[in-house]
Amino acid sequence: MIDWAAGKGWLTAGGKRLEWACWGDRAAGPVIVLLHEGLGCLALWRDVPAQLSRATGLPVLAYSREGYGQSDPADLPHPVDYMTRHATGVLPQVLDAIGAPAYVLMGHSDGATIALEYAGRVEDFRVRGIVLMAPHVFTEPLGLAEIARARDAFADTDMAARMAKYHRDPVATFRGWNDAWLNPDFARWDVTEAIDYLRVPALVIQGRQDQYGTLAQVHAIESQSYAPVDVLVLDDCRHSPQFDQPQAVLDAVTGFARRLMAHEAARPEGA
């Protein structure tokens, strides 16, 4: 189990050492676990975790998946179902290492998909709710075109040097993500079946100008889930709501967390 009082450290999951950091009082309520995007990592959350902990009053933990940030390298190439594999094979071990009695999973982009898949595929009564920012549940031509443009930008600009500030091996980090999404088999990727098994409340946040996915992603979650789904669509917002509209995101997550906590307080003892 991790040492929360240390504030940061390493945990082992999926046979890899993963970096983590935490904020807030662990005993204050469910731990919000942040799951980063396809080119993200612990450091690239910037001040979001601290602000989130202050706004909600809840403890927050973020970590870098294998192949990201300073965590151990990933085994490449990523298979097309790499998000499902992390959700079902690695994230359970991460949550066990944290050792909290209750969690809220909050993911961005790939991380949102991992959060949704965990809630839909793994029976874990510790998970009380999920927050999904710019989730993917199936591929769209718009998103694949943007990922192809990212491949060109990585080859033609200083993108690798900029990524090196945050990732120990920026080439491997980029290629692992980009090659998986541009694999011809990825055009048929679809994890909407996981939505049918959601049994916890969800908050879905999407920018109206998201360059990687349309509102069809949101509508699929909203229409298929048997559990309550709150939706926030933000104007003047692209693929990163937490940076494009930070206050709106904080307000929405805080309201969602308060509703979860009220429900938690009403749960019968031992439930």
N, C-alpha and C positions, 0 to 999 in steps of 0.2 A: 504494500500500500504506500502511496506517495506521502511525503511529509509536507502537508499543507502549509505549516508554519514557515517552511523554507522559502515559500513564494515562487520557486521555480526549481526545475531539475529535470531528471530523465525517468522515463518509465519504459518498460519492455512490453510490447504487444506485437503479435504476428511475427515473433522472432527478431524484431528490430528495436533499437533504442530510439525513442521518440522524445524530443524536447517538449516541455510544457511550462506554463506559468499560470499563476492564479491570482485572484483579486477578491477582497471582501472576507467576511466572516463565514467560514464553512458551515457553522451551525445555524445560520440565519434562514435557511430554507433550501429548496431544491437547487442543486448546482446547475448553472447554465453552462453547457459545454459547447464551445464554438468550433465549428467545422469549416475550414477555409475553402476557398475556390480552387480552380484547377491550376493556377499559377501563384496561389497564395502561400502563406505560412504563418507561424506564430507572430513574427515581427510585423508582418504586413496588415495585421488588424489595427496597428497603430494605437490610438487611445480609445478605441471602441470598447475593449473589455473593461477598462477602468470606469468609463462613463456609464456603461451598462450596469455595472455593479452599484455605482452610486445612485443611479436613477431607480433601479428596481429594489435595492436593498438586499439583493441576493448574491451569493458567491458565484464567481465566474471562473472557468478554466478554459484555456486555449492550448492547443498542441499542434505540432507540425506532423503531417502524415509522412510515412516513409518516402524518401526521395525529395523532400521539401525542407526548406530552412536548413537547420543544422542537424536534423534527424538522419539516421542511417540511410544509405542509398537504397533505392527501390530495385527490385529485380525487373529488368526491362527485357523486351517491350511489355508495356501494360496490355493485358488482354482486354477485349472489348467490354467485358463485364467487370472492369476493375472497381467501379464504384460499389457494385453489389458485393464483391469479394471483401472490400474494406468494411462495408456495413455489417456483414454477417460473420466475418472471420477475425477482424482486428478490433473494431469498435467495442465489441463485448468485453474484450480484455482491457481496453482503455478504461471503461467504466468500472470494471472490477478493481483495477489498480487505483482509481480515485477513491473507491470505497464509500461513496455517499449512499444514503438510503433513497434518495429521489433525485431525478434529473429533468431538465428541460434541454432538448437538443436544438441548437440554433445554427443553421448552416447557410452558407452563401454559395450559389452556383453549384459546382460539383458537391460541395459540402452540404447544400440543401438536399440534393438528391440522396446523399448518404444518410442524412437524418431521416428522410421520408422512408427510405428502404429499411433502415433499422426498425422504425416504428411499425412498418408493414410486414416485415419478414421475421423479426425476432420477438418472441414473447418475453417481455421484460416489464414487469409491473412497476419498476422504479421510474420509468419514463412517464412523466405527467403531461407533457405537451411538447409540441415541436414548432419552431419558427423557421419558415422557409423563405429565404430571400433569393429571388431570381432562380427558382428551381428548374431543372430539366427532367422531364419524364419521357420524352421521345425526341427524336431529331427533327429539325426543320431546316429547309434550304438556307434560310437567312442565317442561322447560327453556323452552319457548316461553311458558308461563304466567308463569314467573319473569321473563323478559325483558319481558313486558307490564307486570308490576308495577314493574320498574325504570323504564319509561317514565313511569308515574304518579308514582313517587317523584321523578324528575327535574323534573317539572312542578310538584309540590306542596311540595317541600322545598328546602333550601339545597344540594342536591347539586352544582349547577353551581359555586357558590362554593367548595365543598370541592375539586372537581376542578381549579379554576383554580390551585390551589397547585402542580399538577404538569403541567398541559397548557396550552399557549399559547392554545388556543381550545377550551374545554371543551364548548361547545355543538356545534361541528362534530365533536369527538371522540365525544361521546355519540350524536349523531344518525347519524353514519356507521355505528357499530356497531349501534345499536338499530333503525334503519330497515331495515338489511339483514336482520337476523334476523326482523323482523316483516313483511317482504315476503311476501305470500301464496305466492309461488313457493318460498320457503325451506322451507315445510312438506315439500317433496319432496326437499330437499337430502340427498345421500348420497354419501360419498366412500369407502365401504368397499372399492371396487375397488382403491384404492391399497394396501390391506393385503396383497393377493395378491402384490405385487411387493417386499415388504420382504425384504431380504437381509442385514440387520444385526441384532444382538441389541437387544431393547427391554426397558426397565423401565417398567411402567405402574403409576401410583399414583393411587388414587381414595379419597375419603372416603365412608364408608358413608352419611353424611347429606348428600351432595352435592345441592344444591337445583337444579342445572342439568342433571343427567344421572344415569341409573341405571347399575347394574353391567352392563347390556346392552352399553354402550359398550366396557367392558373385555373382556367375553366375546367380542365380535366380533373384537377384535384378537388375543386369545389363541387363538381357534379357527381363524382364517383365515391367520395368519402362518406361512410356511414356516421363518422364522428363530426362534431361541429367544425366548420372552417370559416375563419374570419379572413377577409381579403382587403388589402390596402394597395390600390394602384396609385402611384405617384407621378404627377406631371413634372416636367423638367428633370427627368431622372432616367439614366441609362442603366447599365448592368450592375452598378454598385450602389444600391440605395443607402447603405450605411455611410457613404461619403458624399453622394450627390444630395441627399436629403436627410442629414444626420438627426436633426431634431424630430422630424416626423417619425423616423424609425424608432428613436428612443421612446417617444410618447406612445407609439403603438405597442412596442414590446412591454413597456411598463404597465399599460392597461391590461394587456394579455396576462402578464405575470400576476397582477393583482386578482384577476378573475380566477386564475389557477389556485392562488393561495386561499381565496375565499372558499373555493370548492374543497381544497385540502383540509381547511379548518372544519368543514362540515362532514368530512368522512368519519364513519364510525371508527372508534378506536380499534386498532389491529387490522383494519381493512387495507 
